[in-house]
Amino acid sequence: MPIDVIALEKAIKRAIPVTHLEIVDQSSGCGDSYAIVLVSESFQGKSTLARHRMVNDLLKDQIAQMHAFSQKTYTPEQYEKLQAQG
């Protein structure tokens, strides 16, 4: 069964405080491949690997049903700097 954007968004927002969230269905609407950009204060002090493990654990049931899943995780400060760079 395909995963939809709304289900992913709800699962993420239920578990962690979200400052910014982008979810892109990269499978032309069939729900098999998603890329996310997630900004949260809960990533403060965590390595990229720890952040990704946190998200993977949070979405393990959904990810198991996908063909591909990619993520970029940032603290609010990191995301602001990234946006400023243009």
N, C-alpha and C positions, 0 to 999 in steps of 0.2 A: 504494500500500500504506500503510495507516495506521501511524502512529508510536505506540509504546506508552510508558507512563510509565517502565518499567524501562529501556528503551533510552536514553531521555533522561537518566535518572539516571546510568547507567553512563558515558555519553559525557562528562557534566559532571564526575563524580568522578574519571574517568581523567585529565583534563586539568588540573584545578586543585584546590587544597586547599579543601574545603568545610566551613564551620562550621555552616551551616544551609541546608537546601534544601526548598522546597515546590514541588510540581508539581501543577497542577490542570488536568485535562482539561475544558475548557469546551465540548466538543462532544457531551456526553451519551454518551461512550464510543466515539465513532467515530474519535478520534485526529486530527482535523483542526484543532483549536484548543487551544492550551495557554497557560497563564499560569504564570510561575515567579517565586519569590522566592529569590534566591541571595545568601548571605552568605559572603564569603571574604576572607582576609587579602590575597590577591593584588590586591584592588581598592584597597588603600591607596595614596594619592597619585594615583589616576587619576580623571579627570572621569567624570561619568555617561555621556557619549558614548563615551569610551574603553572603559569597562566593557561597554557594550552592543555595541560593535563586537567586543570580545574574545569575548563570548558568541555573537554572530551568526556570527563566523568559526568558532568551535568547533563550532557546530551547523548549519553551512550546508547540509549534505546533508539533515538532518532537517527544517529549516525550509522547504526547497524543496518538501517534500512536504505541507506544512501549508497550511491556508487562513488561519490567523491565529496569531501568536505574540507574547506580551507578556512583558516582564520588568521586575523591580525588583531592583536590585543594591545591596548595602550592604557596608560594612566591618563587622567585628564590633562596633566601637564605635558606629557609626551605628545598627545594629540594636538594640543594648542600649538606646540612648536612645529609639528608636522604641517599643520594648516597654514601657519605663518610663512613657511618656506615655499608654499604655493603649489 
